[in-house]
Amino acid sequence: IGGHGDLFSIHGAKCKPDRPHPSGWDRCLPSENRAKGGGEWNHNLIEADQVSATV
């Protein structure tokens, strides 16, 4: 699958995924592969508050 749809933190922020990453990384993987082919746009809705974010 590669990194399509992975959610990860930057600039010192912390990410605690709902489902543990298979390699133990602080990264949330998509529950299924929904990536579209080349030339098509992928859209995700990300909702966040001061504590958590959902995709």
C-alpha distance matrix in Angstrom:
0.0 3.8 6.4 6.5 9.3 10.0 13.8 15.9 19.5 21.5 25.2 26.0 24.8 23.5 20.5 20.9 17.9 19.1 16.8 16.8 13.8 13.5 14.6 17.2 16.1 17.5 14.3 13.4 10.0 9.8 11.3 9.5 7.0 9.8 8.8 11.7 12.4 14.2 17.5 16.7 16.7 14.5 16.9 16.8 20.0 20.5 23.8 25.3 28.7 30.2 28.5 25.1 22.4 20.5 17.8
3.8 0.0 3.8 5.8 8.9 8.8 12.5 13.8 17.3 18.8 22.3 23.3 22.5 21.5 18.9 19.9 17.5 19.4 17.4 16.8 13.4 13.4 13.6 16.1 14.3 15.8 12.8 12.8 10.1 10.9 13.4 12.2 10.0 12.1 10.3 13.1 13.5 14.4 17.6 17.2 16.9 14.9 17.2 17.0 20.2 20.2 23.5 24.7 27.9 29.1 27.6 24.4 21.8 20.6 18.0
6.4 3.8 0.0 3.8 6.2 5.5 9.0 10.4 13.8 15.3 18.9 20.1 19.1 18.4 15.9 17.2 15.1 17.3 16.0 15.7 12.5 13.5 13.5 15.2 12.7 13.4 10.2 10.3 8.2 9.4 12.6 12.2 10.3 11.8 10.1 13.1 14.1 14.8 17.4 16.7 15.5 13.2 14.9 14.3 17.3 16.9 20.2 21.2 24.4 25.6 24.2 21.1 18.5 17.5 15.1
6.5 5.8 3.8 0.0 3.8 5.7 9.1 11.6 15.1 16.9 20.5 22.0 20.5 19.9 17.1 18.4 15.9 17.6 16.5 17.1 14.4 15.7 16.4 17.9 15.5 15.7 12.0 11.0 8.5 8.1 11.3 10.2 7.9 8.5 6.5 9.6 11.2 12.4 14.6 13.4 12.2 9.6 11.5 11.3 14.6 15.0 18.5 20.1 23.6 25.3 24.2 20.8 17.7 16.2 13.2
9.3 8.9 6.2 3.8 0.0 3.8 6.4 9.7 13.1 15.4 19.2 20.4 18.4 17.6 14.7 15.8 13.3 14.7 14.3 15.5 13.5 15.6 16.6 17.3 14.9 14.2 10.4 8.7 6.8 5.8 9.4 9.3 8.2 8.2 7.5 10.9 13.4 14.8 16.4 14.4 12.4 9.1 9.6 8.4 11.3 11.4 14.8 16.5 20.0 21.9 20.7 17.3 14.1 12.4 9.4
10.0 8.8 5.5 5.7 3.8 0.0 3.8 6.5 10.2 12.7 16.5 17.3 15.5 14.4 11.5 12.7 10.5 12.7 12.2 12.7 10.5 12.9 13.5 13.8 11.2 10.5 6.7 5.7 4.8 6.2 9.9 10.9 10.5 11.5 11.0 14.5 16.7 17.8 19.6 18.0 15.8 12.7 12.9 11.0 13.2 12.2 15.2 15.9 19.1 20.4 18.9 15.7 13.0 12.1 10.1
13.8 12.5 9.0 9.1 6.4 3.8 0.0 3.8 7.1 10.1 13.9 14.5 12.2 11.3 8.4 10.3 8.7 11.3 11.9 12.6 11.2 14.4 14.7 14.1 11.1 9.1 5.8 5.0 6.6 8.1 11.6 13.4 13.6 14.1 13.9 17.2 19.6 20.5 21.8 20.0 17.3 14.1 13.4 10.8 11.9 9.9 12.4 12.6 15.6 16.7 15.3 12.2 9.7 9.6 8.5
15.9 13.8 10.4 11.6 9.7 6.5 3.8 0.0 3.8 6.8 10.6 11.0 9.0 8.3 6.3 9.1 8.9 12.3 13.1 12.7 11.2 14.5 13.9 12.8 9.3 6.9 4.8 6.4 8.9 11.4 14.7 16.7 16.9 17.7 17.2 20.3 22.4 22.9 24.3 22.8 20.2 17.3 16.6 14.1 15.0 12.4 14.3 13.5 15.9 16.1 14.8 12.4 10.8 11.9 11.6
19.5 17.3 13.8 15.1 13.1 10.2 7.1 3.8 0.0 3.8 7.2 7.4 5.4 5.9 5.7 9.3 10.6 14.1 15.5 15.0 13.9 17.3 16.3 14.5 11.0 7.9 7.6 9.6 12.5 14.9 18.1 20.3 20.6 21.1 20.5 23.5 25.5 25.7 26.7 25.4 22.5 19.8 18.8 16.2 16.4 13.3 14.6 12.9 14.6 14.1 13.2 11.6 10.8 13.0 13.5
21.5 18.8 15.3 16.9 15.4 12.7 10.1 6.8 3.8 0.0 3.8 5.6 5.6 7.8 9.0 12.8 14.3 17.9 19.2 18.3 16.9 20.0 18.5 16.9 13.2 10.7 10.7 13.1 15.7 18.1 21.5 23.4 23.2 23.6 22.5 25.1 26.8 26.4 27.3 26.4 23.5 21.3 20.4 18.4 18.7 15.7 17.0 15.2 16.7 15.7 15.4 14.5 13.9 16.3 16.6
25.2 22.3 18.9 20.5 19.2 16.5 13.9 10.6 7.2 3.8 0.0 3.8 5.7 9.0 11.4 15.1 17.2 20.8 22.3 21.3 20.1 23.1 21.3 19.4 15.9 13.4 14.1 16.6 19.4 21.9 25.2 27.2 27.0 27.3 26.1 28.6 30.2 29.6 30.2 29.5 26.6 24.6 23.6 21.6 21.6 18.4 19.3 16.9 17.7 16.1 16.3 16.3 16.2 19.1 19.8
26.0 23.3 20.1 22.0 20.4 17.3 14.5 11.0 7.4 5.6 3.8 0.0 3.8 6.5 9.7 13.0 15.8 19.3 20.9 19.6 18.9 21.9 20.0 17.6 14.5 11.8 13.4 16.2 19.4 22.1 25.1 27.5 27.8 28.5 27.7 30.5 32.3 32.0 32.9 32.0 29.1 26.7 25.6 23.2 23.0 19.5 19.9 17.2 17.5 15.4 15.0 15.4 16.0 19.1 20.4
24.8 22.5 19.1 20.5 18.4 15.5 12.2 9.0 5.4 5.6 5.7 3.8 0.0 3.8 6.8 10.2 13.0 16.2 18.2 17.5 17.2 20.6 19.3 16.7 13.7 10.4 11.6 13.7 17.2 19.7 22.5 25.1 25.7 26.2 25.8 28.7 30.9 31.0 31.8 30.4 27.3 24.7 23.2 20.5 19.9 16.4 16.5 13.7 14.0 12.1 11.4 11.5 12.3 15.5 17.1
23.5 21.5 18.4 19.9 17.6 14.4 11.3 8.3 5.9 7.8 9.0 6.5 3.8 0.0 3.8 6.6 9.8 13.1 15.0 14.0 14.2 17.7 16.6 13.7 11.1 7.5 9.4 11.4 15.1 17.8 20.3 23.2 24.2 25.2 25.2 28.4 30.7 31.2 32.3 30.8 27.8 24.9 23.5 20.4 19.9 16.4 16.4 13.8 14.2 12.5 10.6 10.3 11.5 14.3 16.2
20.5 18.9 15.9 17.1 14.7 11.5 8.4 6.3 5.7 9.0 11.4 9.7 6.8 3.8 0.0 3.8 6.2 9.6 11.4 10.9 11.2 14.8 14.4 11.7 9.2 5.4 6.4 7.8 11.6 14.2 16.5 19.5 20.8 21.8 22.2 25.5 28.0 28.9 30.2 28.4 25.5 22.3 21.0 17.8 17.5 14.2 14.6 12.6 13.7 13.0 10.6 9.0 9.5 11.6 13.2
20.9 19.9 17.2 18.4 15.8 12.7 10.3 9.1 9.3 12.8 15.1 13.0 10.2 6.6 3.8 0.0 3.8 6.7 8.7 8.3 9.7 13.4 13.6 10.6 9.3 6.0 7.3 7.7 11.3 13.9 15.4 18.8 20.7 22.1 23.0 26.5 29.2 30.5 32.0 30.0 27.3 23.8 22.4 19.0 18.6 15.5 15.6 13.8 14.6 14.1 10.9 9.2 10.2 11.6 13.6
17.9 17.5 15.1 15.9 13.3 10.5 8.7 8.9 10.6 14.3 17.2 15.8 13.0 9.8 6.2 3.8 0.0 3.8 5.4 6.0 7.5 11.2 12.4 10.1 9.1 6.8 6.2 4.9 8.1 10.4 11.6 15.1 17.2 18.7 20.0 23.6 26.4 28.0 29.6 27.5 25.0 21.4 20.2 16.9 16.8 14.3 14.8 14.0 15.6 15.9 12.8 10.1 10.0 10.1 11.4
19.1 19.4 17.3 17.6 14.7 12.7 11.3 12.3 14.1 17.9 20.8 19.3 16.2 13.1 9.6 6.7 3.8 0.0 3.8 6.5 9.1 12.3 14.4 12.3 12.2 10.4 9.6 7.3 9.4 10.7 10.6 14.4 17.2 18.7 20.6 24.2 27.2 29.3 30.9 28.4 26.0 22.2 20.9 17.4 17.0 14.9 15.0 14.6 16.1 16.9 13.6 10.7 10.7 9.9 11.4
16.8 17.4 16.0 16.5 14.3 12.2 11.9 13.1 15.5 19.2 22.3 20.9 18.2 15.0 11.4 8.7 5.4 3.8 0.0 3.8 6.4 9.0 11.6 10.3 10.9 10.3 9.3 7.1 8.0 9.6 9.0 12.7 15.5 17.7 19.6 23.3 26.1 28.3 30.3 28.0 26.0 22.3 21.6 18.5 18.8 17.1 17.9 17.9 19.6 20.4 17.2 14.3 13.9 12.7 13.3
16.8 16.8 15.7 17.1 15.5 12.7 12.6 12.7 15.0 18.3 21.3 19.6 17.5 14.0 10.9 8.3 6.0 6.5 3.8 0.0 3.8 6.3 8.4 6.6 8.0 8.2 8.3 7.6 8.8 11.5 11.5 14.8 17.1 19.7 21.1 24.9 27.3 29.2 31.5 29.6 27.7 24.1 23.7 20.8 21.4 19.5 20.4 19.9 21.5 21.7 18.4 15.9 15.9 15.3 15.9
13.8 13.4 12.5 14.4 13.5 10.5 11.2 11.2 13.9 16.9 20.1 18.9 17.2 14.2 11.2 9.7 7.5 9.1 6.4 3.8 0.0 3.8 5.4 5.0 5.7 7.1 6.5 6.7 7.0 10.4 11.2 13.8 15.4 18.2 19.0 22.8 24.8 26.5 29.0 27.4 25.8 22.4 22.5 20.0 21.2 19.5 21.0 20.8 22.8 23.1 20.1 17.5 16.8 16.3 16.2
13.5 13.4 13.5 15.7 15.6 12.9 14.4 14.5 17.3 20.0 23.1 21.9 20.6 17.7 14.8 13.4 11.2 12.3 9.0 6.3 3.8 0.0 3.8 5.6 7.6 10.3 9.9 10.2 9.4 12.4 12.6 14.6 15.9 19.2 20.0 23.7 25.4 27.2 30.0 28.7 27.5 24.3 24.9 22.7 24.3 22.8 24.6 24.5 26.6 26.9 23.9 21.3 20.6 19.8 19.4
14.6 13.6 13.5 16.4 16.6 13.5 14.7 13.9 16.3 18.5 21.3 20.0 19.3 16.6 14.4 13.6 12.4 14.4 11.6 8.4 5.4 3.8 0.0 3.8 5.6 9.2 9.6 11.3 11.2 14.6 15.6 17.4 18.2 21.4 21.6 25.2 26.5 27.9 30.7 29.7 28.5 25.5 26.2 24.1 25.7 24.0 25.8 25.3 27.3 27.2 24.3 22.0 21.5 21.3 21.0
17.2 16.1 15.2 17.9 17.3 13.8 14.1 12.8 14.5 16.9 19.4 17.6 16.7 13.7 11.7 10.6 10.1 12.3 10.3 6.6 5.0 5.6 3.8 0.0 3.8 6.7 8.3 10.3 11.5 15.1 16.2 18.7 19.9 22.8 23.2 26.8 28.6 29.9 32.4 31.2 29.5 26.4 26.5 24.0 25.1 22.9 24.2 23.3 24.8 24.4 21.4 19.5 19.5 19.8 20.1
16.1 14.3 12.7 15.5 14.9 11.2 11.1 9.3 11.0 13.2 15.9 14.5 13.7 11.1 9.2 9.3 9.1 12.2 10.9 8.0 5.7 7.6 5.6 3.8 0.0 3.8 5.4 8.4 10.1 13.9 15.8 18.1 18.9 21.3 21.3 24.9 26.6 27.6 29.9 28.8 26.9 23.9 24.0 21.5 22.7 20.4 21.9 20.9 22.6 22.2 19.6 17.6 17.4 17.9 18.1
17.5 15.8 13.4 15.7 14.2 10.5 9.1 6.9 7.9 10.7 13.4 11.8 10.4 7.5 5.4 6.0 6.8 10.4 10.3 8.2 7.1 10.3 9.2 6.7 3.8 0.0 3.8 6.9 9.8 13.4 15.6 18.3 19.3 21.2 21.3 24.9 26.9 27.8 29.7 28.3 26.1 22.9 22.4 19.7 20.3 17.6 18.8 17.4 19.0 18.4 15.9 14.0 14.0 15.0 15.7
14.3 12.8 10.2 12.0 10.4 6.7 5.8 4.8 7.6 10.7 14.1 13.4 11.6 9.4 6.4 7.3 6.2 9.6 9.3 8.3 6.5 9.9 9.6 8.3 5.4 3.8 0.0 3.8 6.4 9.9 12.5 14.9 15.7 17.5 17.5 21.1 23.2 24.3 26.2 24.7 22.4 19.2 18.9 16.3 17.3 15.0 16.8 16.1 18.3 18.5 16.2 13.6 12.6 12.9 12.9
13.4 12.8 10.3 11.0 8.7 5.7 5.0 6.4 9.6 13.1 16.6 16.2 13.7 11.4 7.8 7.7 4.9 7.3 7.1 7.6 6.7 10.2 11.3 10.3 8.4 6.9 3.8 0.0 3.8 6.7 9.1 11.9 13.2 14.8 15.5 19.1 21.7 23.2 25.0 23.1 20.8 17.3 16.7 13.8 14.8 12.8 14.6 14.6 17.1 18.0 15.6 12.4 10.9 10.3 9.9
10.0 10.1 8.2 8.5 6.8 4.8 6.6 8.9 12.5 15.7 19.4 19.4 17.2 15.1 11.6 11.3 8.1 9.4 8.0 8.8 7.0 9.4 11.2 11.5 10.1 9.8 6.4 3.8 0.0 3.8 6.4 8.5 9.6 11.7 12.5 16.3 18.8 20.6 22.7 20.8 19.0 15.5 15.6 13.2 15.0 14.0 16.3 17.1 20.0 21.2 19.0 15.6 13.5 12.0 10.5
9.8 10.9 9.4 8.1 5.8 6.2 8.1 11.4 14.9 18.1 21.9 22.1 19.7 17.8 14.2 13.9 10.4 10.7 9.6 11.5 10.4 12.4 14.6 15.1 13.9 13.4 9.9 6.7 3.8 0.0 3.8 5.4 6.9 8.4 10.0 13.7 16.6 18.9 20.9 18.5 16.7 13.1 13.1 10.9 12.9 12.7 15.3 16.9 20.1 22.0 20.0 16.3 13.7 11.3 8.9
11.3 13.4 12.6 11.3 9.4 9.9 11.6 14.7 18.1 21.5 25.2 25.1 22.5 20.3 16.5 15.4 11.6 10.6 9.0 11.5 11.2 12.6 15.6 16.2 15.8 15.6 12.5 9.1 6.4 3.8 0.0 3.8 7.1 9.1 11.8 15.2 18.3 21.0 23.1 20.5 19.0 15.4 15.4 13.2 14.8 15.0 17.0 18.8 21.8 23.8 21.5 17.8 15.5 12.6 10.7
9.5 12.2 12.2 10.2 9.3 10.9 13.4 16.7 20.3 23.4 27.2 27.5 25.1 23.2 19.5 18.8 15.1 14.4 12.7 14.8 13.8 14.6 17.4 18.7 18.1 18.3 14.9 11.9 8.5 5.4 3.8 0.0 3.8 6.1 9.1 12.3 15.1 18.2 20.4 17.9 17.0 13.7 14.4 13.2 15.5 16.4 19.0 21.2 24.4 26.7 24.7 20.9 18.2 15.2 12.6
7.0 10.0 10.3 7.9 8.2 10.5 13.6 16.9 20.6 23.2 27.0 27.8 25.7 24.2 20.8 20.7 17.2 17.2 15.5 17.1 15.4 15.9 18.2 19.9 18.9 19.3 15.7 13.2 9.6 6.9 7.1 3.8 0.0 3.8 5.8 9.0 11.5 14.6 17.0 14.8 14.3 11.5 13.1 12.8 15.8 17.1 20.1 22.4 25.9 28.2 26.5 22.8 19.8 17.0 13.8
9.8 12.1 11.8 8.5 8.2 11.5 14.1 17.7 21.1 23.6 27.3 28.5 26.2 25.2 21.8 22.1 18.7 18.7 17.7 19.7 18.2 19.2 21.4 22.8 21.3 21.2 17.5 14.8 11.7 8.4 9.1 6.1 3.8 0.0 3.8 6.4 9.7 12.9 14.6 11.8 11.2 8.4 10.0 10.3 13.5 15.5 18.7 21.4 25.1 27.7 26.5 22.7 19.3 16.4 12.8
8.8 10.3 10.1 6.5 7.5 11.0 13.9 17.2 20.5 22.5 26.1 27.7 25.8 25.2 22.2 23.0 20.0 20.6 19.6 21.1 19.0 20.0 21.6 23.2 21.3 21.3 17.5 15.5 12.5 10.0 11.8 9.1 5.8 3.8 0.0 3.8 6.7 9.4 11.4 9.2 8.8 6.6 9.4 10.6 14.2 16.1 19.7 22.2 26.0 28.4 27.5 23.8 20.4 17.9 14.3
11.7 13.1 13.1 9.6 10.9 14.5 17.2 20.3 23.5 25.1 28.6 30.5 28.7 28.4 25.5 26.5 23.6 24.2 23.3 24.9 22.8 23.7 25.2 26.8 24.9 24.9 21.1 19.1 16.3 13.7 15.2 12.3 9.0 6.4 3.8 0.0 3.8 6.8 8.3 6.0 6.9 6.3 9.7 12.1 15.7 18.1 21.7 24.6 28.3 30.9 30.3 26.7 23.1 20.7 16.9
12.4 13.5 14.1 11.2 13.4 16.7 19.6 22.4 25.5 26.8 30.2 32.3 30.9 30.7 28.0 29.2 26.4 27.2 26.1 27.3 24.8 25.4 26.5 28.6 26.6 26.9 23.2 21.7 18.8 16.6 18.3 15.1 11.5 9.7 6.7 3.8 0.0 3.8 6.4 5.9 8.4 9.1 12.8 15.4 19.1 21.4 25.1 27.8 31.5 33.9 33.4 29.9 26.3 24.1 20.4
14.2 14.4 14.8 12.4 14.8 17.8 20.5 22.9 25.7 26.4 29.6 32.0 31.0 31.2 28.9 30.5 28.0 29.3 28.3 29.2 26.5 27.2 27.9 29.9 27.6 27.8 24.3 23.2 20.6 18.9 21.0 18.2 14.6 12.9 9.4 6.8 3.8 0.0 3.8 5.6 8.3 10.1 13.8 16.7 20.4 22.5 26.2 28.7 32.4 34.6 34.4 31.1 27.5 25.7 22.0
17.5 17.6 17.4 14.6 16.4 19.6 21.8 24.3 26.7 27.3 30.2 32.9 31.8 32.3 30.2 32.0 29.6 30.9 30.3 31.5 29.0 30.0 30.7 32.4 29.9 29.7 26.2 25.0 22.7 20.9 23.1 20.4 17.0 14.6 11.4 8.3 6.4 3.8 0.0 3.8 6.8 9.8 13.1 16.5 19.9 22.3 25.9 28.5 32.2 34.6 34.8 31.6 27.9 26.2 22.5
16.7 17.2 16.7 13.4 14.4 18.0 20.0 22.8 25.4 26.4 29.5 32.0 30.4 30.8 28.4 30.0 27.5 28.4 28.0 29.6 27.4 28.7 29.7 31.2 28.8 28.3 24.7 23.1 20.8 18.5 20.5 17.9 14.8 11.8 9.2 6.0 5.9 5.6 3.8 0.0 3.8 6.7 9.9 13.4 16.8 19.4 23.0 25.8 29.6 32.2 32.3 29.0 25.3 23.2 19.5
16.7 16.9 15.5 12.2 12.4 15.8 17.3 20.2 22.5 23.5 26.6 29.1 27.3 27.8 25.5 27.3 25.0 26.0 26.0 27.7 25.8 27.5 28.5 29.5 26.9 26.1 22.4 20.8 19.0 16.7 19.0 17.0 14.3 11.2 8.8 6.9 8.4 8.3 6.8 3.8 0.0 3.8 6.5 10.1 13.3 15.9 19.4 22.2 25.9 28.6 28.8 25.6 21.9 20.0 16.4
14.5 14.9 13.2 9.6 9.1 12.7 14.1 17.3 19.8 21.3 24.6 26.7 24.7 24.9 22.3 23.8 21.4 22.2 22.3 24.1 22.4 24.3 25.5 26.4 23.9 22.9 19.2 17.3 15.5 13.1 15.4 13.7 11.5 8.4 6.6 6.3 9.1 10.1 9.8 6.7 3.8 0.0 3.8 6.9 10.4 12.9 16.5 19.3 23.1 25.8 25.7 22.4 18.6 16.6 12.9
16.9 17.2 14.9 11.5 9.6 12.9 13.4 16.6 18.8 20.4 23.6 25.6 23.2 23.5 21.0 22.4 20.2 20.9 21.6 23.7 22.5 24.9 26.2 26.5 24.0 22.4 18.9 16.7 15.6 13.1 15.4 14.4 13.1 10.0 9.4 9.7 12.8 13.8 13.1 9.9 6.5 3.8 0.0 3.8 6.8 9.7 13.1 16.2 19.9 22.8 23.0 19.7 15.9 13.9 10.4
16.8 17.0 14.3 11.3 8.4 11.0 10.8 14.1 16.2 18.4 21.6 23.2 20.5 20.4 17.8 19.0 16.9 17.4 18.5 20.8 20.0 22.7 24.1 24.0 21.5 19.7 16.3 13.8 13.2 10.9 13.2 13.2 12.8 10.3 10.6 12.1 15.4 16.7 16.5 13.4 10.1 6.9 3.8 0.0 3.8 6.3 9.8 12.8 16.5 19.5 19.4 16.0 12.2 10.1 6.6
20.0 20.2 17.3 14.6 11.3 13.2 11.9 15.0 16.4 18.7 21.6 23.0 19.9 19.9 17.5 18.6 16.8 17.0 18.8 21.4 21.2 24.3 25.7 25.1 22.7 20.3 17.3 14.8 15.0 12.9 14.8 15.5 15.8 13.5 14.2 15.7 19.1 20.4 19.9 16.8 13.3 10.4 6.8 3.8 0.0 3.8 6.5 10.0 13.6 16.8 17.0 13.9 10.2 8.2 5.6
20.5 20.2 16.9 15.0 11.4 12.2 9.9 12.4 13.3 15.7 18.4 19.5 16.4 16.4 14.2 15.5 14.3 14.9 17.1 19.5 19.5 22.8 24.0 22.9 20.4 17.6 15.0 12.8 14.0 12.7 15.0 16.4 17.1 15.5 16.1 18.1 21.4 22.5 22.3 19.4 15.9 12.9 9.7 6.3 3.8 0.0 3.8 6.5 10.3 13.3 13.4 10.4 6.7 5.6 4.5
23.8 23.5 20.2 18.5 14.8 15.2 12.4 14.3 14.6 17.0 19.3 19.9 16.5 16.4 14.6 15.6 14.8 15.0 17.9 20.4 21.0 24.6 25.8 24.2 21.9 18.8 16.8 14.6 16.3 15.3 17.0 19.0 20.1 18.7 19.7 21.7 25.1 26.2 25.9 23.0 19.4 16.5 13.1 9.8 6.5 3.8 0.0 3.8 7.1 10.6 11.0 8.4 5.5 5.3 6.5
25.3 24.7 21.2 20.1 16.5 15.9 12.6 13.5 12.9 15.2 16.9 17.2 13.7 13.8 12.6 13.8 14.0 14.6 17.9 19.9 20.8 24.5 25.3 23.3 20.9 17.4 16.1 14.6 17.1 16.9 18.8 21.2 22.4 21.4 22.2 24.6 27.8 28.7 28.5 25.8 22.2 19.3 16.2 12.8 10.0 6.5 3.8 0.0 3.8 6.9 7.6 5.7 4.0 6.4 8.8
28.7 27.9 24.4 23.6 20.0 19.1 15.6 15.9 14.6 16.7 17.7 17.5 14.0 14.2 13.7 14.6 15.6 16.1 19.6 21.5 22.8 26.6 27.3 24.8 22.6 19.0 18.3 17.1 20.0 20.1 21.8 24.4 25.9 25.1 26.0 28.3 31.5 32.4 32.2 29.6 25.9 23.1 19.9 16.5 13.6 10.3 7.1 3.8 0.0 3.8 5.5 5.7 6.5 9.3 12.3
30.2 29.1 25.6 25.3 21.9 20.4 16.7 16.1 14.1 15.7 16.1 15.4 12.1 12.5 13.0 14.1 15.9 16.9 20.4 21.7 23.1 26.9 27.2 24.4 22.2 18.4 18.5 18.0 21.2 22.0 23.8 26.7 28.2 27.7 28.4 30.9 33.9 34.6 34.6 32.2 28.6 25.8 22.8 19.5 16.8 13.3 10.6 6.9 3.8 0.0 3.8 6.3 8.5 11.9 15.0
28.5 27.6 24.2 24.2 20.7 18.9 15.3 14.8 13.2 15.4 16.3 15.0 11.4 10.6 10.6 10.9 12.8 13.6 17.2 18.4 20.1 23.9 24.3 21.4 19.6 15.9 16.2 15.6 19.0 20.0 21.5 24.7 26.5 26.5 27.5 30.3 33.4 34.4 34.8 32.3 28.8 25.7 23.0 19.4 17.0 13.4 11.0 7.6 5.5 3.8 0.0 3.8 7.3 10.6 14.0
25.1 24.4 21.1 20.8 17.3 15.7 12.2 12.4 11.6 14.5 16.3 15.4 11.5 10.3 9.0 9.2 10.1 10.7 14.3 15.9 17.5 21.3 22.0 19.5 17.6 14.0 13.6 12.4 15.6 16.3 17.8 20.9 22.8 22.7 23.8 26.7 29.9 31.1 31.6 29.0 25.6 22.4 19.7 16.0 13.9 10.4 8.4 5.7 5.7 6.3 3.8 0.0 3.8 6.9 10.4
22.4 21.8 18.5 17.7 14.1 13.0 9.7 10.8 10.8 13.9 16.2 16.0 12.3 11.5 9.5 10.2 10.0 10.7 13.9 15.9 16.8 20.6 21.5 19.5 17.4 14.0 12.6 10.9 13.5 13.7 15.5 18.2 19.8 19.3 20.4 23.1 26.3 27.5 27.9 25.3 21.9 18.6 15.9 12.2 10.2 6.7 5.5 4.0 6.5 8.5 7.3 3.8 0.0 3.8 6.8
20.5 20.6 17.5 16.2 12.4 12.1 9.6 11.9 13.0 16.3 19.1 19.1 15.5 14.3 11.6 11.6 10.1 9.9 12.7 15.3 16.3 19.8 21.3 19.8 17.9 15.0 12.9 10.3 12.0 11.3 12.6 15.2 17.0 16.4 17.9 20.7 24.1 25.7 26.2 23.2 20.0 16.6 13.9 10.1 8.2 5.6 5.3 6.4 9.3 11.9 10.6 6.9 3.8 0.0 3.8
17.8 18.0 15.1 13.2 9.4 10.1 8.5 11.6 13.5 16.6 19.8 20.4 17.1 16.2 13.2 13.6 11.4 11.4 13.3 15.9 16.2 19.4 21.0 20.1 18.1 15.7 12.9 9.9 10.5 8.9 10.7 12.6 13.8 12.8 14.3 16.9 20.4 22.0 22.5 19.5 16.4 12.9 10.4 6.6 5.6 4.5 6.5 8.8 12.3 15.0 14.0 10.4 6.8 3.8 0.0
